[in-house]
Each structure stands twice: as C-alpha cells, then as structure tokens.
Amino acid sequence: MRNSVLERLLMPVICLALAGIVRPEPSDQVPDTAADIVSKNIQAAGGAEALARVRGISFAAGPAGYTGSADGRMKVRYVLEEPAAYEVLTVSGSSVRRNSLNRTTELSGIERGRWILMARLVGGLFTLKNFSAGLSYEGLKSLGPERHHVLSTQVEGLRVAFSVDASDFLLKRVVLSGVDSGGDRFEESTEFGSAEAVEGILLPTALYVSQVGVGGTYSPGPRPLTGFRINPDLPPDWFRDLTVSAGRASASPGRLEGNVLLGLFDEEDLFVRVFTNWTEEDVRAAGFKNGDVLVLESGGAAFETKLFILENQVNDPTVYSPGKSIFTHTPTRYPVFYAQFNTLSPKERFDELRAKIKLLAPIRAQKKD
C-alpha cells in the first residue's frame, strides 16, 4: 500500500523530468564552458607541462621566418634568399614596428591588431593558452561535416572568433573582424592544416588565409609551415632588431637603381623571376606608368620588360608569350617588384641570364626611348 502511494506521488515528477520540464541539477549535466575547452585544447596539443617548457619557437612560412616567445613577443623576417632580408616586423606588447626596405613605421589599426593576435597565437603554440582570460563560449556549430566549439574575445578592439574541433580539440580556425579607418568592414579567416608532432607538441603544417573581398592574384593563399624549432638560441636583442639587408633603392625621373633580391630560374619550364628591392613608391617616383617598356640591366645582362604596377592590371596577354617579360608586383605576397619570364627561350638566353644575375648585385631600370 505504502509503495503504491509513493509511486502515485512520484509519477508526475518522473513524467515532468522525461518531458524536459524538470531538469537535472547542474552537477549532473555540466555544459562545455570556455575554461573547459581551453583546458582540453591545451591537453590535445601536448599538455600544460609540455607547453610550459617552451620559451620560444621558430618556423618558416614561405619567405617569412617567424620567431615567437612565450611572453608574447614576435619577430617576422622576410627573406627571398639569405642573407637579403627585405622586411622585418617586431611585436612587443602593444607595439608593432616594421622596417620594409629601410622604411620604418609603427603600425596601427587593424594591421596592428592582426600582428598582436598572431604573436599571441605563435607564442601559445597555436593553442588558446594566451587567450583564456575574457573568452566567451558561443556554442557548438557545424562547419560542413565537422562540429566546432566556437569561442570569442576582443584583441585590440577587434573581434576574434576561435573554432576548436569537437573531435580532437585542436584549434582549426580563427576569424578576425572589425571596421577599418575608412569605416569599411574587415574580415579575415585563418584556417590551420593538419597537425604534426614536434618534440611532443602538435603544430599545424599550414595556414590558409582568406580575406573577404580579396581574391585572384591578391589572395594570400596557403602557407606551408616548415622548419619548426623549439627553444631556438637567439641573440639578446633579437626581438628589438629591425635591421634589413636588401641594399638601397633610389629613383629619379625615368630611372631606378637598386639590388637583386633573388634570381629564380626553373630549368624545366624556362621560368624566370628576378626580384628587385624596388617598391611601388620607387616605381611611381621614377615616373613609370602601366604599359611602359623598361630596359633592365644587371651583371652585364640586359633585357626588355613591360610594366604593370599591379599584376591583376595586366591587359596585354603577349607579355606571357615565350621570350617576353612582365615587370610587376603583388602586394599581398611581396612588396617588391619582379621581372618574370614564363618561358625564356631559347635555352641559351635562359642560361646566359642565369649566369649573370647574382644575389644583391646592382640592377638598373630605365624607360625605353
């Protein structure tokens, strides 16, 4: 009798619980929180103890050599061929400084925020280690077949959203967004390639960067990450030194003088790129315009090339014909101008140019009369 009365009393509660109206206490159903995910993310990358042993890290991403420290400092050194560093950028606290071909500037706005974000990512070994304070958990979201935990925070007034894979808890995507100085919306997404272990720490093998509104030749594209070193030996002033070693460029009406930063020669396709230390500022100071035919000279070699200040402005397909050359640049990849032959024929001409173009050798350009 007692049992049947008790059952009648409990039955409404049981039914309400099954219907979802009466829910278990929080101690019985703990949802994922930002702190939980940060902890799992650090554990997935190698564990807190392993990460704590890392004072610094270095690696390469194309022409950029990165060095990051656990305290948030970072240095990026751009070199097409050693020792000709044409650009150096340093991050220290809230300061971001860049020396690009002997022009030093203090960065501000979105560009400054981008680099501070990257410094914290690199110093934290591409985990959420350096973002645990102030993270908000936005829930579990589907990205195609994958499910990601999404967390957000603010970095230098910009919104940052992190996507952590729900299956392995590695960081897979970072989206930076904000408004630029002109009032336009800015959004950049960085996705991380598959991870590989380096001294017991899982690190991404590539970065895939895309920016809303930027495509074609202006798109940064994938950046394989290579040559990881943990706790590299560094000079005491490494994170303060902004020295570049790309020679000096000068411009006068109708003439440019500078140095070769790289001669790239692909014998199979007879493909050639000769990188210079000239920027768009130099080219415009010389008075050169789209469509001008220039004569470039270096090491006793001379050749004609047609100028297009931006590669996506090319409107003459003949510049890609065998034996023809284009002189241009793509700012999202390189700030410097290069002469390019898609096919430098005949082979004897290719060999002659390769023998004469040397690293840091003087190079001159003038408009053809």
Buried (B, 14 or more C-beta within 10 A) or exposed (E): EEEEEEEEEEEEEEEEEEEEEEEEEEEEEEEBEBEBBBBBBBBBBBEEEBBEEBEBBBBBBBBBBBBBBBEBBBBBBBBBBEEBBBBBBBBBEEEBBBBBBBEEEEBEBBBBBBBBBBBBBBBBBBBBBBBBEEBEBBEEEEEEEEEBBBBBBEBBEBBBBBBBBBEEBBBBBBBBBBEEEEEEEBBBBBBBBEBEEBBEBBBBEBBBBBBEEEEEBBBBEBBEBEEBEBBEEBEEEBBEEBEBEBBEBEBEEBBBBBBBBBBBBEEEEBBBBBBBBBBBEBBEBBEBEBEBEBBBBBBEBEBEBBBBBBBEEBEEEEBBEEEBBBBBBBBBBBBBBBBBBBBBEEEEBBBBBBEBBEBBBEBBBBBEE
